[in-house]
Amino acid sequence: MKIAAVQAAISYGDVDANYHIADQAVEAAAAADADIVVLSELWNTSFYPPDVYNLADEEGKRTKAFLSDEAKRHHVHIVGGSVANKKQGKLYNSTFVVDRTGQVVGEYDKVHLFTPGKEDTVFTPGDPLNIFELDGVKMASIICYDVRFGEWVRMAALAGAQILFVPAAWPNPRLGHWQILNQARAIENQMFVVAVNSCGKAGEYQFCGGSMIIDPWGKVLSQADGREQIITSDVDLSVIEGIRHSINVFRDRRPELYHL
């Protein structure tokens, strides 16, 4: 299974330009023989212009139609990063996952909103974790700040997810945190982590790039620098079985002692 992570400089508040950027990126990733293409956080608006509510998708209609068409046309699965999305008058930071037949197989609204960036004053938090399947493999997608909450990712692992996607808009000053947190989530949950960041500047934020594909040992299989680029890696799921046989943290857990 080959995964492509799209690290793009999102145009601040220019929705039409951003759909064009995504279109070009999916085409390029498909040309690299990717099975799964992954976009970054809030790729339709960037993070986040003052008029984000007015720019947001409505019930995910444009995004789902766009991703469905891209998936069918290029015969790839797409983990659609996230978009600003209005539902029943409230604004959400929403992920849509589309399989290569164009069917929406997963939806998720960001649960942990980034209070230092006042995301919680604009967006509404989501609720359930979403486990989806692509090519018979269980996977999960969280969004950016969610990765700081280890218990949230552990829930995905306990539900059987073997690959975790982390679309983000992560800023420069915390590049070190970005790298360590994603590697830690991979190691402690013995899963692959595909961490897809933005690059470039949006408003007051300068995004650090550094997108990564990480194996269950915490080894970085592919990593971007701070520029626009698409990174790819082949993912061997048998590695998960091997590491869980040699270091079986799931068998050795003591959940009866964990009072969270």
ZADO-1210 file (C-alpha; in nm, 4 decimals, padded with zeros to 6 digits):
<atoms>
<atom x="00.0000" y="00.0000" z="00.0000" code="MET" pos="1"/>
<atom x="00.1531" y="00.3281" z="-00.1113" code="LYS" pos="2"/>
<atom x="00.0563" y="00.6467" z="00.0699" code="ILE" pos="3"/>
<atom x="00.1128" y="01.0020" z="-00.0543" code="ALA" pos="4"/>
<atom x="00.1065" y="01.2998" z="00.1824" code="ALA" pos="5"/>
<atom x="00.0394" y="01.6352" z="00.0151" code="VAL" pos="6"/>
<atom x="00.2200" y="01.9260" z="00.1800" code="GLN" pos="7"/>
<atom x="00.0825" y="02.2412" z="00.0187" code="ALA" pos="8"/>
<atom x="00.0888" y="02.6157" z="00.0758" code="ALA" pos="9"/>
<atom x="-00.2814" y="02.6880" z="00.1144" code="ILE" pos="10"/>
<atom x="-00.4099" y="03.0187" z="-00.0227" code="SER" pos="11"/>
<atom x="-00.5430" y="03.2246" z="00.2689" code="TYR" pos="12"/>
<atom x="-00.9182" y="03.2642" z="00.2205" code="GLY" pos="13"/>
<atom x="-00.9183" y="03.1869" z="-00.1552" code="ASP" pos="14"/>
<atom x="-01.1437" y="02.8828" z="-00.1692" code="VAL" pos="15"/>
<atom x="-01.1537" y="02.8387" z="-00.5469" code="ASP" pos="16"/>
<atom x="-00.7747" y="02.8585" z="-00.5689" code="ALA" pos="17"/>
<atom x="-00.7470" y="02.5962" z="-00.2972" code="ASN" pos="18"/>
<atom x="-00.9724" y="02.3491" z="-00.4770" code="TYR" pos="19"/>
<atom x="-00.7462" y="02.3949" z="-00.7787" code="HIS" pos="20"/>
<atom x="-00.4386" y="02.3297" z="-00.5614" code="ILE" pos="21"/>
<atom x="-00.5996" y="02.0124" z="-00.4269" code="ALA" pos="22"/>
<atom x="-00.6946" y="01.8989" z="-00.7769" code="ASP" pos="23"/>
<atom x="-00.3383" y="01.9379" z="-00.9006" code="GLN" pos="24"/>
<atom x="-00.1996" y="01.7644" z="-00.5924" code="ALA" pos="25"/>
<atom x="-00.4242" y="01.4594" z="-00.6211" code="VAL" pos="26"/>
<atom x="-00.3354" y="01.4274" z="-00.9883" code="GLU" pos="27"/>
<atom x="00.0366" y="01.4403" z="-00.9074" code="ALA" pos="28"/>
<atom x="00.0056" y="01.1901" z="-00.6231" code="ALA" pos="29"/>
<atom x="-00.1920" y="00.9514" z="-00.8418" code="ALA" pos="30"/>
<atom x="00.0773" y="00.9800" z="-01.1091" code="ALA" pos="31"/>
<atom x="00.3234" y="00.8608" z="-00.8430" code="ALA" pos="32"/>
<atom x="00.1123" y="00.5425" z="-00.8114" code="ASP" pos="33"/>
<atom x="-00.0286" y="00.6264" z="-00.4689" code="ALA" pos="34"/>
<atom x="-00.3098" y="00.4113" z="-00.3323" code="ASP" pos="35"/>
<atom x="-00.4071" y="00.6704" z="-00.0694" code="ILE" pos="36"/>
<atom x="-00.3698" y="01.0478" z="-00.1029" code="VAL" pos="37"/>
<atom x="-00.3813" y="01.2596" z="00.2133" code="VAL" pos="38"/>
<atom x="-00.4452" y="01.6353" z="00.2313" code="LEU" pos="39"/>
<atom x="-00.3754" y="01.8788" z="00.5173" code="SER" pos="40"/>
<atom x="-00.5967" y="02.0650" z="00.7653" code="GLU" pos="41"/>
<atom x="-00.8429" y="02.3336" z="00.6494" code="LEU" pos="42"/>
<atom x="-00.7189" y="02.3119" z="00.2929" code="TRP" pos="43"/>
<atom x="-01.0270" y="02.4939" z="00.1603" code="ASN" pos="44"/>
<atom x="-00.9719" y="02.8169" z="00.3584" code="THR" pos="45"/>
<atom x="-00.6418" y="02.7810" z="00.5473" code="SER" pos="46"/>
<atom x="-00.6234" y="02.8308" z="00.9263" code="PHE" pos="47"/>
<atom x="-00.8288" y="03.0477" z="00.9439" code="TYR" pos="48"/>
<atom x="-00.9355" y="03.3793" z="00.7871" code="PRO" pos="49"/>
<atom x="-01.1686" y="03.6181" z="00.9735" code="PRO" pos="50"/>
<atom x="-01.4541" y="03.5399" z="00.7335" code="ASP" pos="51"/>
<atom x="-01.4067" y="03.1624" z="00.7562" code="VAL" pos="52"/>
<atom x="-01.7748" y="03.1114" z="00.8425" code="TYR" pos="53"/>
<atom x="-01.8844" y="03.2693" z="00.5149" code="ASN" pos="54"/>
<atom x="-01.6184" y="03.0801" z="00.3187" code="LEU" pos="55"/>
<atom x="-01.6996" y="02.7406" z="00.4688" code="ALA" pos="56"/>
<atom x="-01.8559" y="02.4536" z="00.2802" code="ASP" pos="57"/>
<atom x="-02.2249" y="02.3799" z="00.3459" code="GLU" pos="58"/>
<atom x="-02.2840" y="02.0306" z="00.4867" code="GLU" pos="59"/>
<atom x="-01.9676" y="01.9206" z="00.3084" code="GLY" pos="60"/>
<atom x="-02.1486" y="01.9230" z="-00.0250" code="LYS" pos="61"/>
<atom x="-01.8798" y="02.0806" z="-00.2412" code="ARG" pos="62"/>
<atom x="-01.5984" y="01.8927" z="-00.0699" code="THR" pos="63"/>
<atom x="-01.7598" y="01.5506" z="-00.0897" code="LYS" pos="64"/>
<atom x="-01.8528" y="01.5972" z="-00.4548" code="ALA" pos="65"/>
<atom x="-01.5016" y="01.7189" z="-00.5346" code="PHE" pos="66"/>
<atom x="-01.3246" y="01.4364" z="-00.3487" code="LEU" pos="67"/>
<atom x="-01.5581" y="01.1771" z="-00.4973" code="SER" pos="68"/>
<atom x="-01.4855" y="01.2972" z="-00.8491" code="ASP" pos="69"/>
<atom x="-01.1099" y="01.3084" z="-00.7847" code="GLU" pos="70"/>
<atom x="-01.1087" y="00.9583" z="-00.6343" code="ALA" pos="71"/>
<atom x="-01.2978" y="00.8044" z="-00.9247" code="LYS" pos="72"/>
<atom x="-01.1061" y="00.9924" z="-01.1916" code="ARG" pos="73"/>
<atom x="-00.7645" y="00.8997" z="-01.0528" code="HIS" pos="74"/>
<atom x="-00.8630" y="00.5645" z="-00.8985" code="HIS" pos="75"/>
<atom x="-00.7229" y="00.6525" z="-00.5547" code="VAL" pos="76"/>
<atom x="-00.8522" y="00.6629" z="-00.2000" code="HIS" pos="77"/>
<atom x="-00.8483" y="01.0147" z="-00.0512" code="ILE" pos="78"/>
<atom x="-00.8217" y="01.1114" z="00.3145" code="VAL" pos="79"/>
<atom x="-00.9425" y="01.4638" z="00.2619" code="GLY" pos="80"/>
<atom x="-00.7425" y="01.6451" z="00.5284" code="GLY" pos="81"/>
<atom x="-01.0045" y="01.8754" z="00.6736" code="SER" pos="82"/>
<atom x="-01.2199" y="02.1657" z="00.5609" code="VAL" pos="83"/>
<atom x="-01.4152" y="02.4456" z="00.7224" code="ALA" pos="84"/>
<atom x="-01.7686" y="02.3090" z="00.7092" code="ASN" pos="85"/>
<atom x="-02.1066" y="02.4406" z="00.8254" code="LYS" pos="86"/>
<atom x="-02.3652" y="02.2002" z="00.9647" code="LYS" pos="87"/>
<atom x="-02.6994" y="02.3271" z="01.0923" code="GLN" pos="88"/>
<atom x="-02.5554" y="02.6750" z="01.1253" code="GLY" pos="89"/>
<atom x="-02.2484" y="02.5696" z="01.3251" code="LYS" pos="90"/>
<atom x="-01.8921" y="02.5679" z="01.1958" code="LEU" pos="91"/>
<atom x="-01.6848" y="02.2483" z="01.2156" code="TYR" pos="92"/>
<atom x="-01.3341" y="02.1433" z="01.1187" code="ASN" pos="93"/>
<atom x="-01.4342" y="01.8331" z="00.9198" code="SER" pos="94"/>
<atom x="-01.2564" y="01.5395" z="00.7585" code="THR" pos="95"/>
<atom x="-01.4104" y="01.3382" z="00.4755" code="PHE" pos="96"/>
<atom x="-01.2644" y="01.0090" z="00.3548" code="VAL" pos="97"/>
<atom x="-01.3560" y="00.8834" z="00.0078" code="VAL" pos="98"/>
<atom x="-01.2669" y="00.5472" z="-00.1424" code="ASP" pos="99"/>
<atom x="-01.1594" y="00.4993" z="-00.5022" code="ARG" pos="100"/>
<atom x="-01.5184" y="00.4266" z="-00.6096" code="THR" pos="101"/>
<atom x="-01.6165" y="00.7755" z="-00.4921" code="GLY" pos="102"/>
<atom x="-01.8045" y="00.6620" z="-00.1816" code="GLN" pos="103"/>
<atom x="-01.7691" y="00.8594" z="00.1420" code="VAL" pos="104"/>
<atom x="-01.6524" y="00.5971" z="00.3936" code="VAL" pos="105"/>
<atom x="-01.5495" y="00.8195" z="00.6838" code="GLY" pos="106"/>
<atom x="-01.6357" y="01.1541" z="00.8424" code="GLU" pos="107"/>
<atom x="-01.4846" y="01.3185" z="01.1493" code="TYR" pos="108"/>
<atom x="-01.5117" y="01.6585" z="01.3162" code="ASP" pos="109"/>
<atom x="-01.2094" y="01.7823" z="01.5114" code="LYS" pos="110"/>
<atom x="-01.2649" y="01.7148" z="01.8803" code="VAL" pos="111"/>
<atom x="-00.9881" y="01.9121" z="02.0524" code="HIS" pos="112"/>
<atom x="-01.0019" y="02.2731" z="01.9350" code="LEU" pos="113"/>
<atom x="-00.6835" y="02.4790" z="01.9649" code="PHE" pos="114"/>
<atom x="-00.7682" y="02.7257" z="02.2411" code="THR" pos="115"/>
<atom x="-00.4387" y="02.9248" z="02.2162" code="PRO" pos="116"/>
<atom x="-00.5425" y="03.0107" z="01.8588" code="GLY" pos="117"/>
<atom x="-00.9028" y="03.0794" z="01.9695" code="LYS" pos="118"/>
<atom x="-01.0276" y="02.8011" z="01.7425" code="GLU" pos="119"/>
<atom x="-01.2841" y="02.7194" z="02.0110" code="ASP" pos="120"/>
<atom x="-01.4451" y="03.0637" z="01.9690" code="THR" pos="121"/>
<atom x="-01.5136" y="03.0007" z="01.5991" code="VAL" pos="122"/>
<atom x="-01.5553" y="02.6255" z="01.5545" code="PHE" pos="123"/>
<atom x="-01.7747" y="02.3692" z="01.7305" code="THR" pos="124"/>
<atom x="-01.6036" y="02.0548" z="01.8645" code="PRO" pos="125"/>
<atom x="-01.6970" y="01.7151" z="01.7277" code="GLY" pos="126"/>
<atom x="-01.7852" y="01.4042" z="01.9246" code="ASP" pos="127"/>
<atom x="-01.7264" y="01.0489" z="01.8020" code="PRO" pos="128"/>
<atom x="-01.4046" y="00.8947" z="01.6811" code="LEU" pos="129"/>
<atom x="-01.4463" y="00.7502" z="01.3326" code="ASN" pos="130"/>
<atom x="-01.2856" y="00.4217" z="01.2289" code="ILE" pos="131"/>
<atom x="-01.3070" y="00.3529" z="00.8565" code="PHE" pos="132"/>
<atom x="-01.1710" y="00.0906" z="00.6192" code="GLU" pos="133"/>
<atom x="-00.9819" y="00.1221" z="00.2936" code="LEU" pos="134"/>
<atom x="-00.8837" y="-00.1972" z="00.1118" code="ASP" pos="135"/>
<atom x="-00.9957" y="-00.3917" z="00.4175" code="GLY" pos="136"/>
<atom x="-00.7586" y="-00.2091" z="00.6550" code="VAL" pos="137"/>
<atom x="-00.8934" y="-00.0246" z="00.9588" code="LYS" pos="138"/>
<atom x="-00.7768" y="00.3353" z="00.9848" code="MET" pos="139"/>
<atom x="-00.8566" y="00.6558" z="01.1714" code="ALA" pos="140"/>
<atom x="-00.8079" y="01.0259" z="01.1122" code="SER" pos="141"/>
<atom x="-00.7698" y="01.2911" z="01.3788" code="ILE" pos="142"/>
<atom x="-00.6825" y="01.6581" z="01.3205" code="ILE" pos="143"/>
<atom x="-00.3788" y="01.8595" z="01.4335" code="CYS" pos="144"/>
<atom x="-00.4174" y="01.9483" z="01.8062" code="TYR" pos="145"/>
<atom x="-00.5901" y="01.6119" z="01.8620" code="ASP" pos="146"/>
<atom x="-00.2469" y="01.4465" z="01.8421" code="VAL" pos="147"/>
<atom x="-00.1504" y="01.5961" z="02.1797" code="ARG" pos="148"/>
<atom x="-00.4158" y="01.3804" z="02.3474" code="PHE" pos="149"/>
<atom x="-00.2674" y="01.0341" z="02.3741" code="GLY" pos="150"/>
<atom x="-00.5827" y="00.8769" z="02.5148" code="GLU" pos="151"/>
<atom x="-00.7758" y="00.9803" z="02.2016" code="TRP" pos="152"/>
<atom x="-00.5280" y="00.8046" z="01.9751" code="VAL" pos="153"/>
<atom x="-00.5184" y="00.4999" z="02.2035" code="ARG" pos="154"/>
<atom x="-00.8945" y="00.4677" z="02.1548" code="MET" pos="155"/>
<atom x="-00.8369" y="00.4449" z="01.7800" code="ALA" pos="156"/>
<atom x="-00.5722" y="00.1765" z="01.8285" code="ALA" pos="157"/>
<atom x="-00.7973" y="-00.0232" z="02.0615" code="LEU" pos="158"/>
<atom x="-01.0706" y="-00.0030" z="01.7977" code="ALA" pos="159"/>
<atom x="-00.8337" y="-00.1741" z="01.5552" code="GLY" pos="160"/>
<atom x="-00.6886" y="00.1156" z="01.3553" code="ALA" pos="161"/>
<atom x="-00.3568" y="00.0237" z="01.1945" code="GLN" pos="162"/>
<atom x="-00.2938" y="00.3563" z="01.0232" code="ILE" pos="163"/>
<atom x="-00.3543" y="00.6989" z="01.1793" code="LEU" pos="164"/>
<atom x="-00.3809" y="01.0115" z="00.9661" code="PHE" pos="165"/>
<atom x="-00.2982" y="01.3488" z="01.1223" code="VAL" pos="166"/>
<atom x="-00.3770" y="01.6392" z="00.8872" code="PRO" pos="167"/>
<atom x="-00.2567" y="01.9624" z="01.0431" code="ALA" pos="168"/>
<atom x="-00.1805" y="02.3321" z="01.0155" code="ALA" pos="169"/>
<atom x="00.1132" y="02.3281" z="01.2577" code="TRP" pos="170"/>
<atom x="00.3167" y="02.6476" z="01.3078" code="PRO" pos="171"/>
<atom x="00.6925" y="02.6977" z="01.2999" code="ASN" pos="172"/>
<atom x="00.7669" y="02.7558" z="01.6692" code="PRO" pos="173"/>
<atom x="00.6535" y="02.4042" z="01.7622" code="ARG" pos="174"/>
<atom x="00.8156" y="02.1961" z="01.4871" code="LEU" pos="175"/>
<atom x="00.9945" y="01.9884" z="01.7522" code="GLY" pos="176"/>
<atom x="00.6648" y="01.9021" z="01.9199" code="HIS" pos="177"/>
<atom x="00.5160" y="01.8027" z="01.5833" code="TRP" pos="178"/>
<atom x="00.7928" y="01.5539" z="01.5187" code="GLN" pos="179"/>
<atom x="00.8039" y="01.4026" z="01.8666" code="ILE" pos="180"/>
<atom x="00.4281" y="01.3783" z="01.9191" code="LEU" pos="181"/>
<atom x="00.3665" y="01.1959" z="01.5926" code="ASN" pos="182"/>
<atom x="00.6539" y="00.9550" z="01.6500" code="GLN" pos="183"/>
<atom x="00.5332" y="00.8931" z="02.0058" code="ALA" pos="184"/>
<atom x="00.1797" y="00.8142" z="01.8873" code="ARG" pos="185"/>
<atom x="00.3248" y="00.5646" z="01.6371" code="ALA" pos="186"/>
<atom x="00.5491" y="00.3949" z="01.8943" code="ILE" pos="187"/>
<atom x="00.3054" y="00.3732" z="02.1838" code="GLU" pos="188"/>
<atom x="00.0190" y="00.2472" z="01.9662" code="ASN" pos="189"/>
<atom x="00.2323" y="00.0339" z="01.7318" code="GLN" pos="190"/>
<atom x="00.0657" y="00.1801" z="01.4242" code="MET" pos="191"/>
<atom x="00.1643" y="00.3733" z="01.1146" code="PHE" pos="192"/>
<atom x="00.1179" y="00.7501" z="01.1422" code="VAL" pos="193"/>
<atom x="00.0784" y="00.9734" z="00.8371" code="VAL" pos="194"/>
<atom x="00.1215" y="01.3321" z="00.9567" code="ALA" pos="195"/>
<atom x="00.0415" y="01.5887" z="00.6863" code="VAL" pos="196"/>
<atom x="00.1158" y="01.9533" z="00.7560" code="ASN" pos="197"/>
<atom x="00.0725" y="02.2761" z="00.5624" code="SER" pos="198"/>
<atom x="00.3599" y="02.5023" z="00.4652" code="CYS" pos="199"/>
<atom x="00.3804" y="02.8690" z="00.3780" code="GLY" pos="200"/>
<atom x="00.2087" y="03.1569" z="00.5567" code="LYS" pos="201"/>
<atom x="-00.1546" y="03.2294" z="00.6419" code="ALA" pos="202"/>
<atom x="-00.2420" y="03.5432" z="00.8317" code="GLY" pos="203"/>
<atom x="-00.0254" y="03.5485" z="01.1438" code="GLU" pos="204"/>
<atom x="00.0761" y="03.1822" z="01.1102" code="TYR" pos="205"/>
<atom x="00.3870" y="03.0476" z="00.9397" code="GLN" pos="206"/>
<atom x="00.3438" y="02.6725" z="00.8979" code="PHE" pos="207"/>
<atom x="00.6474" y="02.4510" z="00.9401" code="CYS" pos="208"/>
<atom x="00.5841" y="02.1700" z="00.6938" code="GLY" pos="209"/>
<atom x="00.7744" y="01.8614" z="00.8044" code="GLY" pos="210"/>
<atom x="00.5072" y="01.6135" z="00.6944" code="SER" pos="211"/>
<atom x="00.6032" y="01.2565" z="00.7860" code="MET" pos="212"/>
<atom x="00.5138" y="00.8950" z="00.7275" code="ILE" pos="213"/>
<atom x="00.6173" y="00.6968" z="01.0350" code="ILE" pos="214"/>
<atom x="00.6276" y="00.3228" z="01.0966" code="ASP" pos="215"/>
<atom x="00.5200" y="00.1477" z="01.4209" code="PRO" pos="216"/>
<atom x="00.8800" y="00.1503" z="01.5486" code="TRP" pos="217"/>
<atom x="00.8810" y="00.5291" z="01.5239" code="GLY" pos="218"/>
<atom x="01.1093" y="00.5254" z="01.2202" code="LYS" pos="219"/>
<atom x="01.0430" y="00.8092" z="00.9776" code="VAL" pos="220"/>
<atom x="00.9991" y="00.6462" z="00.6371" code="LEU" pos="221"/>
<atom x="00.9595" y="00.9713" z="00.4470" code="SER" pos="222"/>
<atom x="00.9767" y="01.3358" z="00.5557" code="GLN" pos="223"/>
<atom x="00.9232" y="01.6720" z="00.3916" code="ALA" pos="224"/>
<atom x="01.1163" y="01.9890" z="00.4590" code="ASP" pos="225"/>
<atom x="00.9421" y="02.3279" z="00.4757" code="GLY" pos="226"/>
<atom x="00.8562" y="02.3533" z="00.1060" code="ARG" pos="227"/>
<atom x="00.5581" y="02.2432" z="-00.1013" code="GLU" pos="228"/>
<atom x="00.6026" y="01.8780" z="-00.1911" code="GLN" pos="229"/>
<atom x="00.4426" y="01.5363" z="-00.1982" code="ILE" pos="230"/>
<atom x="00.6088" y="01.2617" z="00.0022" code="ILE" pos="231"/>
<atom x="00.5328" y="00.8938" z="-00.0470" code="THR" pos="232"/>
<atom x="00.6073" y="00.5657" z="00.1218" code="SER" pos="233"/>
<atom x="00.5088" y="00.2039" z="00.0847" code="ASP" pos="234"/>
<atom x="00.3447" y="00.0767" z="00.4030" code="VAL" pos="235"/>
<atom x="00.4027" y="-00.2868" z="00.5010" code="ASP" pos="236"/>
<atom x="00.1257" y="-00.3760" z="00.7450" code="LEU" pos="237"/>
<atom x="00.3009" y="-00.6996" z="00.8453" code="SER" pos="238"/>
<atom x="00.5368" y="-00.4802" z="01.0501" code="VAL" pos="239"/>
<atom x="00.2508" y="-00.4225" z="01.2939" code="ILE" pos="240"/>
<atom x="00.2062" y="-00.7937" z="01.3581" code="GLU" pos="241"/>
<atom x="00.5802" y="-00.8329" z="01.4086" code="GLY" pos="242"/>
<atom x="00.6186" y="-00.5543" z="01.6633" code="ILE" pos="243"/>
<atom x="00.3068" y="-00.6554" z="01.8541" code="ARG" pos="244"/>
<atom x="00.4451" y="-01.0078" z="01.8783" code="HIS" pos="245"/>
<atom x="00.7834" y="-00.8944" z="02.0112" code="SER" pos="246"/>
<atom x="00.6605" y="-00.6108" z="02.2379" code="ILE" pos="247"/>
<atom x="00.2968" y="-00.6797" z="02.3154" code="ASN" pos="248"/>
<atom x="00.1904" y="-00.3618" z="02.4924" code="VAL" pos="249"/>
<atom x="-00.1768" y="-00.4304" z="02.4261" code="PHE" pos="250"/>
<atom x="-00.1613" y="-00.7654" z="02.6053" code="ARG" pos="251"/>
<atom x="00.0413" y="-00.6148" z="02.8897" code="ASP" pos="252"/>
<atom x="-00.1865" y="-00.3176" z="02.9551" code="ARG" pos="253"/>
<atom x="-00.3470" y="-00.2799" z="03.3029" code="ARG" pos="254"/>
<atom x="-00.6605" y="-00.0799" z="03.2184" code="PRO" pos="255"/>
<atom x="-00.8180" y="-00.1633" z="03.5551" code="GLU" pos="256"/>
<atom x="-00.5582" y="00.0689" z="03.7105" code="LEU" pos="257"/>
<atom x="-00.6010" y="00.3578" z="03.4686" code="TYR" pos="258"/>
<atom x="-00.8469" y="00.6125" z="03.6051" code="HIS" pos="259"/>
<atom x="-00.8546" y="00.8849" z="03.3415" code="LEU" pos="260"/>
</atoms>
